[in-house]
Amino acid sequence: MLVLSRKIGEAIVIEGGVHVRVLAMDKRHVRLGIVAPENVVVDREEVHERRQQFSRRDAASLPARCPS
């Protein structure tokens, strides 16, 4: 894991055109602004995990494919 320190207004850039900027901080929270291309999905971790659960459930309910 890469750990970076940033101040309010500073940003990091991730390959593929993703920019993450620190907008605000207090004792318990950091507020981030994220700019990413439309084809890049950006979710909170709990939303990402929930999407994966649904996609696994949906894939399991599909009928098995017959070999061609």
KOLKOL-340744 format. One record per residue (C-alpha): residue in one letter; x, y, z. Coordinates in steps of 0.5 Angstrom, whole numbers, plus 500, padded with zeros to 3 digits. Layout:
N
AXYZ ...
//
This chain:
68
M500500500 L503507498 V501512504 L502519502 S501526506 R497531503 K495538505 I488541504 G488543496 E494538494 A492533490 I495526487 V494524480 I493516478 E495514471 G489514467 G487521468 V484520476 H486526480 V484526488 R484532491 V484534499 L478539500 A477539507 M480536514 D477536521 K479531527 R475525524 H474526517 V477528510 R473530505 L476528498 G474531491 I475526485 V476527478 A476521473 P474519466 E467517465 N469510464 V472509471 V468507476 V469511483 D465508489 R466508497 E469501499 E462499502 V458500495 H464497491 E463491496 R455491495 R456491487 Q460485487 Q455481492 F450483487 S454481481 R456474484 R449473486 D446475479 A452471475 A450465480 S443465477 L444465470 P443458467 A450454465 R452455458 C452449453 P459448449 S458450442 
//
